[in-house]
Amino acid sequence: MHILIIEDEEQLCRSMAEGLRMDGYETDTCFDGEEGLELCMTENYDLILLDLNLPGIDGLEILRQFRTFNTNTPVLILSARVQIQDKVEGLDLGANDYLTKPFHFEELEARIRSLTRRTFIQEDVCLRCSRITFDTRTREASVDGTPLALTRKESALLEYFLLHRNRIISPEEMIEHLWDGSVNSFSNSIRVHISSLRKKLRTALGYDPIQNKIGQGYICLLYTSDAADERSSVDLGGRRIIKKKKIKEQKGNSTQ
């Protein structure tokens, strides 16, 4: 998940960014309203943390302009303004949540988990598909109940693949949501991390669920059943998923 933090208190901003990176999020930071508005309008974020008392452009004005352009990205207001009218105005302008300062970092983490679950229509903190389970709170993955040792970046990749399984994900999309601005689509970093994740999944599952589609990106093929006698193929045009059962020959049957 890629989060933008717009906060003029630089120490607080950097502390939040570091804590969220340790949780597995990618973060961008800025300390004034003008840069914050520009980033909102030009980049694709999964969540925006927005202070209200900003130099240049006030946070409420950023929110007002942003909502005329984007109505989907969740916005969490972080502000020392505690008056009810401030909260009402922020929520009426399109904020999804409002957290007053000072706050505990654990509460911020919980609010972020709640907002991202709503974004992906996810009812549980655990993502489950086939034999894989990923806990979005603890950032722990397992296969058939056995823990899977993953790095922070591998965990972020697995989470994104599970949220968008059975569809092709381009390198550009991964960069937007899982990497900071230091990586581009020509970087070897994406291939290295995905290759490592694939090896670990192959060892745990007995097969590799992630496929590389040349010139398009990667796709994670996971279904509710991993029956050994089933093989799955995906129409790359996105029209359908076809499952074909392998027909087993029995001894003594006559052939035609």
N, C-alpha and C positions, 0 to 999 in steps of 0.2 A: 504494500500500500504506500502511496506517495502523498505526503502531507505537507501543506504550506502553512508556515507559522508567520503571522504578521503581528509583531509585538515590538514596541519601541523601547522597552526595558531590555537592553542587550543581554545582561547576565541571566535574566529569567528566560529569555528567548533561547539562548544557547543551552541552558540547563534542560529545558523541555526537549529541545532537539536531540541532545545527547541521550536523555532517558528514553525517548521514543526510538532512537536508533538501536539501543540495547534491546528494545522490545521487538525489533525486526522490521520497523518502518523505515522508509526513506523519507528524509525531510529537507525542505528548502526553507530558508529564513530570510526575512527582511525587517527593517526597523522603521520604515516610514510609509505613509499612506500612498504616495505616488508610485513607488516601486511595487507596493503590494497590489494596487489596482492593475498595474501593467502585467504582473505575473498571473493574476486571476484571469485576465482576459486572453492571455497568449499561451498559457500552459494548461495541461490536462491533469488535474489533481483528483485524488479520491476523497479528500477532506481538507477543509480550510479552518485553521484556528485563527480567529480574528479579534484583536484588541480594538477598543473603541477610541481611546484617547491617543491618536496618532498625529505626528507632525505632517504637515502638507495637506492630506485629505483625511477627514474623520472616518472612523470605521463604519458608521452608519451610512455615510455617503458611498463608501466602497461597496457595501452590501446592496444599497439601492441600485447602483449602476450594474453590479455583477448579476443581480437577479433579472435584469432586463435582457441579459445575454445568456445566462445559464440558470436554469431552474432546478437542475438535478443534483449538482454537487453539494453534499452536506456542508453546512457552515456552523461551527461552534463558536459562539462569542465568549471571549474571556475578558472580563472588565471589572474595575473597581466600582463602577456605578451600580449602586444597590437599590435605587429607587424603583418602585414597581413600574412607573411610567417608562423608564429606560428599558426594562425587560420587555414590556408589552410592545414598545416601538420596534425593538430589535427583532422580536419574533414575528410581528406583523409585516416587517420588511422582508422576511424570508429566512431568518436564521432557524436552524433546526433544534438548537439547544442554547442555553445561556448559563455560564458558570461564573460566579462572582469570585473576585480575588479578596483575600488570599485563599488558596485551595490546596488540598493534598494531591500529590502527583497520582496516588492510587485512584482518586476519584476521577481525575482527568483520563486515566487509562480506561476506566470503566465506561465513561461517557463516549470515548472514541470507539470502544468495542460495540457499544449499543448502536451508535450511528452507522458504523460500517456493516453491522448485521442487517440493519434496515435497508441499506443500499443494495445488498445482495440477497435480500429476502431470505435471510438465514435465521432460523428460530433457535438455534443452539450455538453455544460457543465452540462446539466440536463439529468439524466437517467430517463426514463419513461417506466413503464411496468404496464399494467392493470390500476389500480386506484392509483398506487403509483408513486410519483415523488421525485427524490433526486437530489438536486443541489450540484454538486461536488465543486463548488467555495465557496458557503456560508455554506456548510455542513448541509443544512436544508432539512428535509423530510416532505412530506405531503401526505395525503390520501384524494382524492376527493377535493383537494384544502385546506383542513383543516390541519394546522401544526401538526406534530407528534413530541412530546418532547422525544428526544433520548439523551443518554449519548454519549461521544466521541467514546467509544468502540462499542456501539450499532450502531452508524452511520457508522463506518468502516465496521462492519459486514453486515449491510443492503446494503451498496455500493457493497461489494464483492459478495453478493448473487445476486444482480441485474445484475452485470456484468457476472455472471456465472450461471444464472438461468436455471432450468430444467436439471441440472446435479449434481451428487453427489460430495460433497466437503469433503475430509477427514479432521480429526482434524490436521494431520501433515501439510496439505496444509495451513490451517488457521493459524497455528503457524508461518509458513515460511513468510506469507504475512501480518499478522495482529498483531502479538505479538513480543516482544523482546525476547532475549535469556533466560530470567528468567522463562519462561513457557515451560512445556513439555506436551506431549500428555496425560499424566496421571493426569494433573492438573484439578481441579474442576472449574478453572476460565472460561474456554470455555463454559462449560454447564451453569454456572450461567448467563453469559452475553447473551447467545442464548435464555435461558429460559425467561429472562426479555424482550428481543426483541420480542419473540413470543407472550407473553402476550399483549404487546402494539399493535402488528399487529392484533391479534385476536379481540381486543376491537374495533379497527378502521375499520377493514374489515368485521367483522362478522364471520370470519373463520381464521384458522391458515395455512398460505401458506408454512411454514417450517416443514418438516418431518424429523424424526430421523430414519435412516436406520441402524439397529443394526449391529455393526462390520464393517460398511463402512463409515458413516459420516452423513452429512445433505444435504438435497436437498430442494430448494425453487421452488415450482410449481406455476408459474405465467404465464398467457396467456393473449392475447389481449382482451378476453371477459371473464367476470365473471358471465355468465348467470346462474341463480339459478338452471336451470333444466339440467345443464351439470355436469358430474363428470369425472375427469381425472385420468388416471392411467399410470404409467411409467414402461416400460419394464426395469428391473434393469440391464439387459445386455447391455443397451444403444442402442438397435436396433431400437426402435420406441416409439412414444408417441401415445396412443390410446385415443380418446375421445368418450365416450358413452353417448348418450342422454337418460335420464330417460323417459320411456314411461308412460304417465299419463292415468289412466283408467277413462273412462267416465261413468257416471251413465246410466244405462239402456242397456249398451252393453252386449251382450250375451257372455258367456265364452264357450270355447270348451274343 
